[in-house]
Amino acid sequence: MFYDYSLATERLSELHRAADDARVAHRLASARRWARLATWAQDHASRASRHVG
């Protein structure tokens, strides 16, 4: 019985680590997308301000 419980808790720990890794990966991908969008917006605003001034 203890062996089964030990395996189950180890599996649960692995699943939690995998979920944590997936969350970190998702946050990094999201941060990269936002950074690309911010860079695009900054470039677009810079080009627009050159045409105005």
mmCIF entry with sequence, helices, sheets and N, C-alpha, C, O atoms, coordinates in Angstrom:
data_MODEL
# 
_entry.id   MODEL 
# 
_entity.id                         1 
_entity.type                       polymer 
_entity.pdbx_number_of_molecules   1 
# 
_entity_poly.entity_id                      1 
_entity_poly.type                           'polypeptide(L)' 
_entity_poly.nstd_linkage                   no 
_entity_poly.nstd_monomer                   no 
_entity_poly.pdbx_seq_one_letter_code       MFYDYSLATERLSELHRAADDARVAHRLASARRWARLATWAQDHASRASRHVG 
_entity_poly.pdbx_seq_one_letter_code_can   MFYDYSLATERLSELHRAADDARVAHRLASARRWARLATWAQDHASRASRHVG 
_entity_poly.pdbx_strand_id                 A 
# 
loop_
_entity_poly_seq.entity_id 
_entity_poly_seq.num 
_entity_poly_seq.mon_id 
_entity_poly_seq.hetero 
1 1  MET n 
1 2  PHE n 
1 3  TYR n 
1 4  ASP n 
1 5  TYR n 
1 6  SER n 
1 7  LEU n 
1 8  ALA n 
1 9  THR n 
1 10 GLU n 
1 11 ARG n 
1 12 LEU n 
1 13 SER n 
1 14 GLU n 
1 15 LEU n 
1 16 HIS n 
1 17 ARG n 
1 18 ALA n 
1 19 ALA n 
1 20 ASP n 
1 21 ASP n 
1 22 ALA n 
1 23 ARG n 
1 24 VAL n 
1 25 ALA n 
1 26 HIS n 
1 27 ARG n 
1 28 LEU n 
1 29 ALA n 
1 30 SER n 
1 31 ALA n 
1 32 ARG n 
1 33 ARG n 
1 34 TRP n 
1 35 ALA n 
1 36 ARG n 
1 37 LEU n 
1 38 ALA n 
1 39 THR n 
1 40 TRP n 
1 41 ALA n 
1 42 GLN n 
1 43 ASP n 
1 44 HIS n 
1 45 ALA n 
1 46 SER n 
1 47 ARG n 
1 48 ALA n 
1 49 SER n 
1 50 ARG n 
1 51 HIS n 
1 52 VAL n 
1 53 GLY n 
# 
_struct_asym.id          A 
_struct_asym.entity_id   1 
# 
_struct_conf.conf_type_id            HELX_P 
_struct_conf.id                      HELX_P1 
_struct_conf.pdbx_PDB_helix_id       AA1 
_struct_conf.beg_label_comp_id       PHE 
_struct_conf.beg_label_asym_id       A 
_struct_conf.beg_label_seq_id        2 
_struct_conf.pdbx_beg_PDB_ins_code   ? 
_struct_conf.end_label_comp_id       VAL 
_struct_conf.end_label_asym_id       A 
_struct_conf.end_label_seq_id        52 
_struct_conf.pdbx_end_PDB_ins_code   ? 
_struct_conf.beg_auth_comp_id        PHE 
_struct_conf.beg_auth_asym_id        A 
_struct_conf.beg_auth_seq_id         2 
_struct_conf.end_auth_comp_id        VAL 
_struct_conf.end_auth_asym_id        A 
_struct_conf.end_auth_seq_id         52 
_struct_conf.pdbx_PDB_helix_class    1 
_struct_conf.details                 ? 
_struct_conf.pdbx_PDB_helix_length   51 
# 
_struct_conf_type.id          HELX_P 
_struct_conf_type.criteria    ? 
_struct_conf_type.reference   ? 
# 
loop_
_atom_site.group_PDB 
_atom_site.id 
_atom_site.type_symbol 
_atom_site.label_atom_id 
_atom_site.label_alt_id 
_atom_site.label_comp_id 
_atom_site.label_asym_id 
_atom_site.label_entity_id 
_atom_site.label_seq_id 
_atom_site.pdbx_PDB_ins_code 
_atom_site.Cartn_x 
_atom_site.Cartn_y 
_atom_site.Cartn_z 
_atom_site.occupancy 
_atom_site.B_iso_or_equiv 
_atom_site.pdbx_formal_charge 
_atom_site.auth_seq_id 
_atom_site.auth_comp_id 
_atom_site.auth_asym_id 
_atom_site.auth_atom_id 
_atom_site.pdbx_PDB_model_num 
ATOM 1   N N  . MET A 1 1  ? 0.827 -1.196 0.000   1.00 0.00 ? 1  MET A N  1 
ATOM 2   C CA . MET A 1 1  ? 0.000 0.000  0.000   1.00 0.00 ? 1  MET A CA 1 
ATOM 3   C C  . MET A 1 1  ? 0.866 1.253  0.000   1.00 0.00 ? 1  MET A C  1 
ATOM 4   O O  . MET A 1 1  ? 0.611 2.188  -0.759  1.00 0.00 ? 1  MET A O  1 
ATOM 5   N N  . PHE A 1 2  ? 1.887 1.275  0.847   1.00 0.00 ? 2  PHE A N  1 
ATOM 6   C CA . PHE A 1 2  ? 2.746 2.453  0.925   1.00 0.00 ? 2  PHE A CA 1 
ATOM 7   C C  . PHE A 1 2  ? 3.464 2.699  -0.397  1.00 0.00 ? 2  PHE A C  1 
ATOM 8   O O  . PHE A 1 2  ? 3.651 3.846  -0.804  1.00 0.00 ? 2  PHE A O  1 
ATOM 9   N N  . TYR A 1 3  ? 3.868 1.615  -1.069  1.00 0.00 ? 3  TYR A N  1 
ATOM 10  C CA . TYR A 1 3  ? 4.564 1.729  -2.350  1.00 0.00 ? 3  TYR A CA 1 
ATOM 11  C C  . TYR A 1 3  ? 3.658 2.394  -3.392  1.00 0.00 ? 3  TYR A C  1 
ATOM 12  O O  . TYR A 1 3  ? 4.113 3.263  -4.137  1.00 0.00 ? 3  TYR A O  1 
ATOM 13  N N  . ASP A 1 4  ? 2.383 1.997  -3.452  1.00 0.00 ? 4  ASP A N  1 
ATOM 14  C CA . ASP A 1 4  ? 1.427 2.600  -4.383  1.00 0.00 ? 4  ASP A CA 1 
ATOM 15  C C  . ASP A 1 4  ? 1.237 4.081  -4.074  1.00 0.00 ? 4  ASP A C  1 
ATOM 16  O O  . ASP A 1 4  ? 1.187 4.913  -4.979  1.00 0.00 ? 4  ASP A O  1 
ATOM 17  N N  . TYR A 1 5  ? 1.131 4.398  -2.786  1.00 0.00 ? 5  TYR A N  1 
ATOM 18  C CA . TYR A 1 5  ? 0.972 5.798  -2.378  1.00 0.00 ? 5  TYR A CA 1 
ATOM 19  C C  . TYR A 1 5  ? 2.207 6.612  -2.768  1.00 0.00 ? 5  TYR A C  1 
ATOM 20  O O  . TYR A 1 5  ? 2.089 7.740  -3.245  1.00 0.00 ? 5  TYR A O  1 
ATOM 21  N N  . SER A 1 6  ? 3.370 6.039  -2.565  1.00 0.00 ? 6  SER A N  1 
ATOM 22  C CA . SER A 1 6  ? 4.618 6.703  -2.919  1.00 0.00 ? 6  SER A CA 1 
ATOM 23  C C  . SER A 1 6  ? 4.684 6.959  -4.422  1.00 0.00 ? 6  SER A C  1 
ATOM 24  O O  . SER A 1 6  ? 5.079 8.043  -4.849  1.00 0.00 ? 6  SER A O  1 
ATOM 25  N N  . LEU A 1 7  ? 4.301 5.967  -5.223  1.00 0.00 ? 7  LEU A N  1 
ATOM 26  C CA . LEU A 1 7  ? 4.285 6.146  -6.682  1.00 0.00 ? 7  LEU A CA 1 
ATOM 27  C C  . LEU A 1 7  ? 3.287 7.225  -7.094  1.00 0.00 ? 7  LEU A C  1 
ATOM 28  O O  . LEU A 1 7  ? 3.566 8.044  -7.970  1.00 0.00 ? 7  LEU A O  1 
ATOM 29  N N  . ALA A 1 8  ? 2.126 7.212  -6.455  1.00 0.00 ? 8  ALA A N  1 
ATOM 30  C CA . ALA A 1 8  ? 1.101 8.197  -6.788  1.00 0.00 ? 8  ALA A CA 1 
ATOM 31  C C  . ALA A 1 8  ? 1.556 9.613  -6.436  1.00 0.00 ? 8  ALA A C  1 
ATOM 32  O O  . ALA A 1 8  ? 1.344 10.543 -7.214  1.00 0.00 ? 8  ALA A O  1 
ATOM 33  N N  . THR A 1 9  ? 2.179 9.778  -5.272  1.00 0.00 ? 9  THR A N  1 
ATOM 34  C CA . THR A 1 9  ? 2.635 11.123 -4.893  1.00 0.00 ? 9  THR A CA 1 
ATOM 35  C C  . THR A 1 9  ? 3.789 11.579 -5.781  1.00 0.00 ? 9  THR A C  1 
ATOM 36  O O  . THR A 1 9  ? 3.899 12.766 -6.090  1.00 0.00 ? 9  THR A O  1 
ATOM 37  N N  . GLU A 1 10 ? 4.641 10.660 -6.188  1.00 0.00 ? 10 GLU A N  1 
ATOM 38  C CA . GLU A 1 10 ? 5.731 11.015 -7.098  1.00 0.00 ? 10 GLU A CA 1 
ATOM 39  C C  . GLU A 1 10 ? 5.177 11.430 -8.453  1.00 0.00 ? 10 GLU A C  1 
ATOM 40  O O  . GLU A 1 10 ? 5.644 12.400 -9.051  1.00 0.00 ? 10 GLU A O  1 
ATOM 41  N N  . ARG A 1 11 ? 4.181 10.696 -8.935  1.00 0.00 ? 11 ARG A N  1 
ATOM 42  C CA . ARG A 1 11 ? 3.547 11.031 -10.213 1.00 0.00 ? 11 ARG A CA 1 
ATOM 43  C C  . ARG A 1 11 ? 2.868 12.400 -10.123 1.00 0.00 ? 11 ARG A C  1 
ATOM 44  O O  . ARG A 1 11 ? 2.943 13.197 -11.058 1.00 0.00 ? 11 ARG A O  1 
ATOM 45  N N  . LEU A 1 12 ? 2.221 12.662 -9.020  1.00 0.00 ? 12 LEU A N  1 
ATOM 46  C CA . LEU A 1 12 ? 1.576 13.959 -8.813  1.00 0.00 ? 12 LEU A CA 1 
ATOM 47  C C  . LEU A 1 12 ? 2.612 15.076 -8.812  1.00 0.00 ? 12 LEU A C  1 
ATOM 48  O O  . LEU A 1 12 ? 2.381 16.137 -9.391  1.00 0.00 ? 12 LEU A O  1 
ATOM 49  N N  . SER A 1 13 ? 3.739 14.847 -8.171  1.00 0.00 ? 13 SER A N  1 
ATOM 50  C CA . SER A 1 13 ? 4.817 15.837 -8.165  1.00 0.00 ? 13 SER A CA 1 
ATOM 51  C C  . SER A 1 13 ? 5.331 16.094 -9.584  1.00 0.00 ? 13 SER A C  1 
ATOM 52  O O  . SER A 1 13 ? 5.589 17.237 -9.961  1.00 0.00 ? 13 SER A O  1 
ATOM 53  N N  . GLU A 1 14 ? 5.476 15.029 -10.358 1.00 0.00 ? 14 GLU A N  1 
ATOM 54  C CA . GLU A 1 14 ? 5.918 15.180 -11.754 1.00 0.00 ? 14 GLU A CA 1 
ATOM 55  C C  . GLU A 1 14 ? 4.913 15.985 -12.556 1.00 0.00 ? 14 GLU A C  1 
ATOM 56  O O  . GLU A 1 14 ? 5.291 16.846 -13.350 1.00 0.00 ? 14 GLU A O  1 
ATOM 57  N N  . LEU A 1 15 ? 3.625 15.706 -12.348 1.00 0.00 ? 15 LEU A N  1 
ATOM 58  C CA . LEU A 1 15 ? 2.590 16.449 -13.067 1.00 0.00 ? 15 LEU A CA 1 
ATOM 59  C C  . LEU A 1 15 ? 2.589 17.923 -12.681 1.00 0.00 ? 15 LEU A C  1 
ATOM 60  O O  . LEU A 1 15 ? 2.402 18.792 -13.532 1.00 0.00 ? 15 LEU A O  1 
ATOM 61  N N  . HIS A 1 16 ? 2.795 18.200 -11.411 1.00 0.00 ? 16 HIS A N  1 
ATOM 62  C CA . HIS A 1 16 ? 2.870 19.600 -10.962 1.00 0.00 ? 16 HIS A CA 1 
ATOM 63  C C  . HIS A 1 16 ? 4.069 20.305 -11.588 1.00 0.00 ? 16 HIS A C  1 
ATOM 64  O O  . HIS A 1 16 ? 3.960 21.451 -12.022 1.00 0.00 ? 16 HIS A O  1 
ATOM 65  N N  . ARG A 1 17 ? 5.214 19.621 -11.636 1.00 0.00 ? 17 ARG A N  1 
ATOM 66  C CA . ARG A 1 17 ? 6.396 20.218 -12.265 1.00 0.00 ? 17 ARG A CA 1 
ATOM 67  C C  . ARG A 1 17 ? 6.160 20.468 -13.741 1.00 0.00 ? 17 ARG A C  1 
ATOM 68  O O  . ARG A 1 17 ? 6.548 21.511 -14.267 1.00 0.00 ? 17 ARG A O  1 
ATOM 69  N N  . ALA A 1 18 ? 5.526 19.516 -14.416 1.00 0.00 ? 18 ALA A N  1 
ATOM 70  C CA . ALA A 1 18 ? 5.232 19.681 -15.840 1.00 0.00 ? 18 ALA A CA 1 
ATOM 71  C C  . ALA A 1 18 ? 4.274 20.850 -16.051 1.00 0.00 ? 18 ALA A C  1 
ATOM 72  O O  . ALA A 1 18 ? 4.439 21.624 -16.993 1.00 0.00 ? 18 ALA A O  1 
ATOM 73  N N  . ALA A 1 19 ? 3.282 20.982 -15.187 1.00 0.00 ? 19 ALA A N  1 
ATOM 74  C CA . ALA A 1 19 ? 2.339 22.098 -15.298 1.00 0.00 ? 19 ALA A CA 1 
ATOM 75  C C  . ALA A 1 19 ? 3.050 23.423 -15.047 1.00 0.00 ? 19 ALA A C  1 
ATOM 76  O O  . ALA A 1 19 ? 2.795 24.408 -15.741 1.00 0.00 ? 19 ALA A O  1 
ATOM 77  N N  . ASP A 1 20 ? 3.932 23.449 -14.068 1.00 0.00 ? 20 ASP A N  1 
ATOM 78  C CA . ASP A 1 20 ? 4.706 24.668 -13.803 1.00 0.00 ? 20 ASP A CA 1 
ATOM 79  C C  . ASP A 1 20 ? 5.575 25.026 -15.001 1.00 0.00 ? 20 ASP A C  1 
ATOM 80  O O  . ASP A 1 20 ? 5.656 26.192 -15.387 1.00 0.00 ? 20 ASP A O  1 
ATOM 81  N N  . ASP A 1 21 ? 6.222 24.025 -15.588 1.00 0.00 ? 21 ASP A N  1 
ATOM 82  C CA . ASP A 1 21 ? 7.057 24.268 -16.772 1.00 0.00 ? 21 ASP A CA 1 
ATOM 83  C C  . ASP A 1 21 ? 6.216 24.798 -17.928 1.00 0.00 ? 21 ASP A C  1 
ATOM 84  O O  . ASP A 1 21 ? 6.644 25.703 -18.645 1.00 0.00 ? 21 ASP A O  1 
ATOM 85  N N  . ALA A 1 22 ? 5.028 24.241 -18.109 1.00 0.00 ? 22 ALA A N  1 
ATOM 86  C CA . ALA A 1 22 ? 4.147 24.692 -19.190 1.00 0.00 ? 22 ALA A CA 1 
ATOM 87  C C  . ALA A 1 22 ? 3.707 26.130 -18.955 1.00 0.00 ? 22 ALA A C  1 
ATOM 88  O O  . ALA A 1 22 ? 3.631 26.915 -19.899 1.00 0.00 ? 22 ALA A O  1 
ATOM 89  N N  . ARG A 1 23 ? 3.415 26.484 -17.702 1.00 0.00 ? 23 ARG A N  1 
ATOM 90  C CA . ARG A 1 23 ? 3.021 27.866 -17.394 1.00 0.00 ? 23 ARG A CA 1 
ATOM 91  C C  . ARG A 1 23 ? 4.165 28.834 -17.686 1.00 0.00 ? 23 ARG A C  1 
ATOM 92  O O  . ARG A 1 23 ? 3.949 29.906 -18.251 1.00 0.00 ? 23 ARG A O  1 
ATOM 93  N N  . VAL A 1 24 ? 5.370 28.455 -17.305 1.00 0.00 ? 24 VAL A N  1 
ATOM 94  C CA . VAL A 1 24 ? 6.531 29.312 -17.559 1.00 0.00 ? 24 VAL A CA 1 
ATOM 95  C C  . VAL A 1 24 ? 6.746 29.476 -19.058 1.00 0.00 ? 24 VAL A C  1 
ATOM 96  O O  . VAL A 1 24 ? 7.006 30.582 -19.532 1.00 0.00 ? 24 VAL A O  1 
ATOM 97  N N  . ALA A 1 25 ? 6.639 28.391 -19.797 1.00 0.00 ? 25 ALA A N  1 
ATOM 98  C CA . ALA A 1 25 ? 6.811 28.464 -21.251 1.00 0.00 ? 25 ALA A CA 1 
ATOM 99  C C  . ALA A 1 25 ? 5.744 29.356 -21.871 1.00 0.00 ? 25 ALA A C  1 
ATOM 100 O O  . ALA A 1 25 ? 6.039 30.149 -22.766 1.00 0.00 ? 25 ALA A O  1 
ATOM 101 N N  . HIS A 1 26 ? 4.511 29.232 -21.403 1.00 0.00 ? 26 HIS A N  1 
ATOM 102 C CA . HIS A 1 26 ? 3.424 30.061 -21.930 1.00 0.00 ? 26 HIS A CA 1 
ATOM 103 C C  . HIS A 1 26 ? 3.682 31.534 -21.622 1.00 0.00 ? 26 HIS A C  1 
ATOM 104 O O  . HIS A 1 26 ? 3.475 32.392 -22.479 1.00 0.00 ? 26 HIS A O  1 
ATOM 105 N N  . ARG A 1 27 ? 4.128 31.826 -20.418 1.00 0.00 ? 27 ARG A N  1 
ATOM 106 C CA . ARG A 1 27 ? 4.412 33.219 -20.052 1.00 0.00 ? 27 ARG A CA 1 
ATOM 107 C C  . ARG A 1 27 ? 5.558 33.794 -20.879 1.00 0.00 ? 27 ARG A C  1 
ATOM 108 O O  . ARG A 1 27 ? 5.511 34.954 -21.286 1.00 0.00 ? 27 ARG A O  1 
ATOM 109 N N  . LEU A 1 28 ? 6.585 32.986 -21.127 1.00 0.00 ? 28 LEU A N  1 
ATOM 110 C CA . LEU A 1 28 ? 7.696 33.457 -21.960 1.00 0.00 ? 28 LEU A CA 1 
ATOM 111 C C  . LEU A 1 28 ? 7.242 33.738 -23.383 1.00 0.00 ? 28 LEU A C  1 
ATOM 112 O O  . LEU A 1 28 ? 7.616 34.754 -23.969 1.00 0.00 ? 28 LEU A O  1 
ATOM 113 N N  . ALA A 1 29 ? 6.435 32.839 -23.941 1.00 0.00 ? 29 ALA A N  1 
ATOM 114 C CA . ALA A 1 29 ? 5.928 33.043 -25.303 1.00 0.00 ? 29 ALA A CA 1 
ATOM 115 C C  . ALA A 1 29 ? 5.056 34.290 -25.353 1.00 0.00 ? 29 ALA A C  1 
ATOM 116 O O  . ALA A 1 29 ? 5.138 35.071 -26.301 1.00 0.00 ? 29 ALA A O  1 
ATOM 117 N N  . SER A 1 30 ? 4.232 34.476 -24.347 1.00 0.00 ? 30 SER A N  1 
ATOM 118 C CA . SER A 1 30 ? 3.375 35.650 -24.298 1.00 0.00 ? 30 SER A CA 1 
ATOM 119 C C  . SER A 1 30 ? 4.212 36.924 -24.175 1.00 0.00 ? 30 SER A C  1 
ATOM 120 O O  . SER A 1 30 ? 3.924 37.925 -24.832 1.00 0.00 ? 30 SER A O  1 
ATOM 121 N N  . ALA A 1 31 ? 5.232 36.884 -23.345 1.00 0.00 ? 31 ALA A N  1 
ATOM 122 C CA . ALA A 1 31 ? 6.104 38.049 -23.187 1.00 0.00 ? 31 ALA A CA 1 
ATOM 123 C C  . ALA A 1 31 ? 6.809 38.387 -24.497 1.00 0.00 ? 31 ALA A C  1 
ATOM 124 O O  . ALA A 1 31 ? 6.958 39.559 -24.843 1.00 0.00 ? 31 ALA A O  1 
ATOM 125 N N  . ARG A 1 32 ? 7.243 37.356 -25.224 1.00 0.00 ? 32 ARG A N  1 
ATOM 126 C CA . ARG A 1 32 ? 7.885 37.602 -26.523 1.00 0.00 ? 32 ARG A CA 1 
ATOM 127 C C  . ARG A 1 32 ? 6.917 38.236 -27.507 1.00 0.00 ? 32 ARG A C  1 
ATOM 128 O O  . ARG A 1 32 ? 7.290 39.150 -28.243 1.00 0.00 ? 32 ARG A O  1 
ATOM 129 N N  . ARG A 1 33 ? 5.669 37.760 -27.527 1.00 0.00 ? 33 ARG A N  1 
ATOM 130 C CA . ARG A 1 33 ? 4.667 38.346 -28.421 1.00 0.00 ? 33 ARG A CA 1 
ATOM 131 C C  . ARG A 1 33 ? 4.424 39.807 -28.082 1.00 0.00 ? 33 ARG A C  1 
ATOM 132 O O  . ARG A 1 33 ? 4.372 40.656 -28.971 1.00 0.00 ? 33 ARG A O  1 
ATOM 133 N N  . TRP A 1 34 ? 4.273 40.100 -26.787 1.00 0.00 ? 34 TRP A N  1 
ATOM 134 C CA . TRP A 1 34 ? 4.049 41.490 -26.373 1.00 0.00 ? 34 TRP A CA 1 
ATOM 135 C C  . TRP A 1 34 ? 5.246 42.362 -26.711 1.00 0.00 ? 34 TRP A C  1 
ATOM 136 O O  . TRP A 1 34 ? 5.082 43.516 -27.106 1.00 0.00 ? 34 TRP A O  1 
ATOM 137 N N  . ALA A 1 35 ? 6.449 41.821 -26.559 1.00 0.00 ? 35 ALA A N  1 
ATOM 138 C CA . ALA A 1 35 ? 7.656 42.590 -26.885 1.00 0.00 ? 35 ALA A CA 1 
ATOM 139 C C  . ALA A 1 35 ? 7.703 42.888 -28.378 1.00 0.00 ? 35 ALA A C  1 
ATOM 140 O O  . ALA A 1 35 ? 8.041 44.004 -28.775 1.00 0.00 ? 35 ALA A O  1 
ATOM 141 N N  . ARG A 1 36 ? 7.366 41.900 -29.213 1.00 0.00 ? 36 ARG A N  1 
ATOM 142 C CA . ARG A 1 36 ? 7.335 42.137 -30.663 1.00 0.00 ? 36 ARG A CA 1 
ATOM 143 C C  . ARG A 1 36 ? 6.279 43.169 -31.019 1.00 0.00 ? 36 ARG A C  1 
ATOM 144 O O  . ARG A 1 36 ? 6.516 44.035 -31.861 1.00 0.00 ? 36 ARG A O  1 
ATOM 145 N N  . LEU A 1 37 ? 5.121 43.085 -30.389 1.00 0.00 ? 37 LEU A N  1 
ATOM 146 C CA . LEU A 1 37 ? 4.054 44.054 -30.641 1.00 0.00 ? 37 LEU A CA 1 
ATOM 147 C C  . LEU A 1 37 ? 4.485 45.457 -30.209 1.00 0.00 ? 37 LEU A C  1 
ATOM 148 O O  . LEU A 1 37 ? 4.223 46.431 -30.914 1.00 0.00 ? 37 LEU A O  1 
ATOM 149 N N  . ALA A 1 38 ? 5.136 45.558 -29.067 1.00 0.00 ? 38 ALA A N  1 
ATOM 150 C CA . ALA A 1 38 ? 5.605 46.864 -28.589 1.00 0.00 ? 38 ALA A CA 1 
ATOM 151 C C  . ALA A 1 38 ? 6.659 47.439 -29.531 1.00 0.00 ? 38 ALA A C  1 
ATOM 152 O O  . ALA A 1 38 ? 6.658 48.638 -29.808 1.00 0.00 ? 38 ALA A O  1 
ATOM 153 N N  . THR A 1 39 ? 7.549 46.596 -30.020 1.00 0.00 ? 39 THR A N  1 
ATOM 154 C CA . THR A 1 39 ? 8.572 47.055 -30.968 1.00 0.00 ? 39 THR A CA 1 
ATOM 155 C C  . THR A 1 39 ? 7.914 47.531 -32.259 1.00 0.00 ? 39 THR A C  1 
ATOM 156 O O  . THR A 1 39 ? 8.289 48.571 -32.799 1.00 0.00 ? 39 THR A O  1 
ATOM 157 N N  . TRP A 1 40 ? 6.944 46.781 -32.750 1.00 0.00 ? 40 TRP A N  1 
ATOM 158 C CA . TRP A 1 40 ? 6.235 47.177 -33.969 1.00 0.00 ? 40 TRP A CA 1 
ATOM 159 C C  . TRP A 1 40 ? 5.530 48.509 -33.759 1.00 0.00 ? 40 TRP A C  1 
ATOM 160 O O  . TRP A 1 40 ? 5.605 49.389 -34.617 1.00 0.00 ? 40 TRP A O  1 
ATOM 161 N N  . ALA A 1 41 ? 4.841 48.671 -32.621 1.00 0.00 ? 41 ALA A N  1 
ATOM 162 C CA . ALA A 1 41 ? 4.113 49.906 -32.348 1.00 0.00 ? 41 ALA A CA 1 
ATOM 163 C C  . ALA A 1 41 ? 5.077 51.088 -32.235 1.00 0.00 ? 41 ALA A C  1 
ATOM 164 O O  . ALA A 1 41 ? 4.778 52.180 -32.718 1.00 0.00 ? 41 ALA A O  1 
ATOM 165 N N  . GLN A 1 42 ? 6.209 50.880 -31.613 1.00 0.00 ? 42 GLN A N  1 
ATOM 166 C CA . GLN A 1 42 ? 7.198 51.946 -31.471 1.00 0.00 ? 42 GLN A CA 1 
ATOM 167 C C  . GLN A 1 42 ? 7.747 52.344 -32.842 1.00 0.00 ? 42 GLN A C  1 
ATOM 168 O O  . GLN A 1 42 ? 7.884 53.533 -33.132 1.00 0.00 ? 42 GLN A O  1 
ATOM 169 N N  . ASP A 1 43 ? 8.058 51.368 -33.678 1.00 0.00 ? 43 ASP A N  1 
ATOM 170 C CA . ASP A 1 43 ? 8.539 51.668 -35.029 1.00 0.00 ? 43 ASP A CA 1 
ATOM 171 C C  . ASP A 1 43 ? 7.478 52.386 -35.848 1.00 0.00 ? 43 ASP A C  1 
ATOM 172 O O  . ASP A 1 43 ? 7.775 53.340 -36.567 1.00 0.00 ? 43 ASP A O  1 
ATOM 173 N N  . HIS A 1 44 ? 6.246 51.924 -35.734 1.00 0.00 ? 44 HIS A N  1 
ATOM 174 C CA . HIS A 1 44 ? 5.148 52.536 -36.485 1.00 0.00 ? 44 HIS A CA 1 
ATOM 175 C C  . HIS A 1 44 ? 4.948 53.991 -36.034 1.00 0.00 ? 44 HIS A C  1 
ATOM 176 O O  . HIS A 1 44 ? 4.766 54.876 -36.869 1.00 0.00 ? 44 HIS A O  1 
ATOM 177 N N  . ALA A 1 45 ? 4.981 54.236 -34.736 1.00 0.00 ? 45 ALA A N  1 
ATOM 178 C CA . ALA A 1 45 ? 4.823 55.598 -34.207 1.00 0.00 ? 45 ALA A CA 1 
ATOM 179 C C  . ALA A 1 45 ? 6.007 56.480 -34.632 1.00 0.00 ? 45 ALA A C  1 
ATOM 180 O O  . ALA A 1 45 ? 5.827 57.658 -34.941 1.00 0.00 ? 45 ALA A O  1 
ATOM 181 N N  . SER A 1 46 ? 7.186 55.919 -34.646 1.00 0.00 ? 46 SER A N  1 
ATOM 182 C CA . SER A 1 46 ? 8.361 56.678 -35.051 1.00 0.00 ? 46 SER A CA 1 
ATOM 183 C C  . SER A 1 46 ? 8.258 57.086 -36.530 1.00 0.00 ? 46 SER A C  1 
ATOM 184 O O  . SER A 1 46 ? 8.550 58.229 -36.883 1.00 0.00 ? 46 SER A O  1 
ATOM 185 N N  . ARG A 1 47 ? 7.847 56.160 -37.377 1.00 0.00 ? 47 ARG A N  1 
ATOM 186 C CA . ARG A 1 47 ? 7.675 56.485 -38.804 1.00 0.00 ? 47 ARG A CA 1 
ATOM 187 C C  . ARG A 1 47 ? 6.570 57.517 -38.994 1.00 0.00 ? 47 ARG A C  1 
ATOM 188 O O  . ARG A 1 47 ? 6.708 58.428 -39.810 1.00 0.00 ? 47 ARG A O  1 
ATOM 189 N N  . ALA A 1 48 ? 5.494 57.386 -38.259 1.00 0.00 ? 48 ALA A N  1 
ATOM 190 C CA . ALA A 1 48 ? 4.378 58.331 -38.387 1.00 0.00 ? 48 ALA A CA 1 
ATOM 191 C C  . ALA A 1 48 ? 4.782 59.725 -37.935 1.00 0.00 ? 48 ALA A C  1 
ATOM 192 O O  . ALA A 1 48 ? 4.378 60.721 -38.536 1.00 0.00 ? 48 ALA A O  1 
ATOM 193 N N  . SER A 1 49 ? 5.581 59.796 -36.874 1.00 0.00 ? 49 SER A N  1 
ATOM 194 C CA . SER A 1 49 ? 5.986 61.116 -36.381 1.00 0.00 ? 49 SER A CA 1 
ATOM 195 C C  . SER A 1 49 ? 6.957 61.792 -37.353 1.00 0.00 ? 49 SER A C  1 
ATOM 196 O O  . SER A 1 49 ? 6.995 63.020 -37.423 1.00 0.00 ? 49 SER A O  1 
ATOM 197 N N  . ARG A 1 50 ? 7.734 61.019 -38.094 1.00 0.00 ? 50 ARG A N  1 
ATOM 198 C CA . ARG A 1 50 ? 8.621 61.609 -39.097 1.00 0.00 ? 50 ARG A CA 1 
ATOM 199 C C  . ARG A 1 50 ? 7.831 62.211 -40.235 1.00 0.00 ? 50 ARG A C  1 
ATOM 200 O O  . ARG A 1 50 ? 8.227 63.238 -40.788 1.00 0.00 ? 50 ARG A O  1 
ATOM 201 N N  . HIS A 1 51 ? 6.716 61.592 -40.598 1.00 0.00 ? 51 HIS A N  1 
ATOM 202 C CA . HIS A 1 51 ? 5.891 62.102 -41.684 1.00 0.00 ? 51 HIS A CA 1 
ATOM 203 C C  . HIS A 1 51 ? 5.108 63.347 -41.260 1.00 0.00 ? 51 HIS A C  1 
ATOM 204 O O  . HIS A 1 51 ? 4.788 64.195 -42.093 1.00 0.00 ? 51 HIS A O  1 
ATOM 205 N N  . VAL A 1 52 ? 4.804 63.455 -39.973 1.00 0.00 ? 52 VAL A N  1 
ATOM 206 C CA . VAL A 1 52 ? 4.048 64.609 -39.473 1.00 0.00 ? 52 VAL A CA 1 
ATOM 207 C C  . VAL A 1 52 ? 4.941 65.825 -39.356 1.00 0.00 ? 52 VAL A C  1 
ATOM 208 O O  . VAL A 1 52 ? 4.573 66.922 -39.777 1.00 0.00 ? 52 VAL A O  1 
ATOM 209 N N  . GLY A 1 53 ? 6.102 65.629 -38.791 1.00 0.00 ? 53 GLY A N  1 
ATOM 210 C CA . GLY A 1 53 ? 6.971 66.751 -38.454 1.00 0.00 ? 53 GLY A CA 1 
ATOM 211 C C  . GLY A 1 53 ? 7.792 67.199 -39.584 1.00 0.00 ? 53 GLY A C  1 
ATOM 212 O O  . GLY A 1 53 ? 8.574 68.139 -39.444 1.00 0.00 ? 53 GLY A O  1 
# 
